Amino acid sequence: MQLDYGLIGAWLLVVGVLAIAFEGALAAVWSVRLSKRARLVQEELLVERGRIEADIERLRLALAETEVLWQPYGRLLRWLRHPIAIALLQSYARRRVRVR
């Protein structure tokens, strides 16, 4: 029984080329699926980003409204934040605890 090494080499070459072609086709299918999924994720991210930006804008408006509403009380709040005023309030609190 005589083996023809040239024929075996040719068949190995054909099998190798077929394996490479199969892997290439498989990679192409996977890359198409991956690109579709990436597009869907990107669209979802854009929608979420729009929602977040709308929420941020709504928060900015609420903060601006709060600031406008607190303007009449600004002087009172400044006085209450003064260290002497804080000490006075703490003194009243200590006296109230002692009386009880």
Summary of the structure (lengths in Angstrom):
residues: 100
radius of gyration: 38.0
end to end distance: 114.6
largest distance: 116.8
contacts: 184
relative contact order: 0.04
helix: 94%
strand: 0%
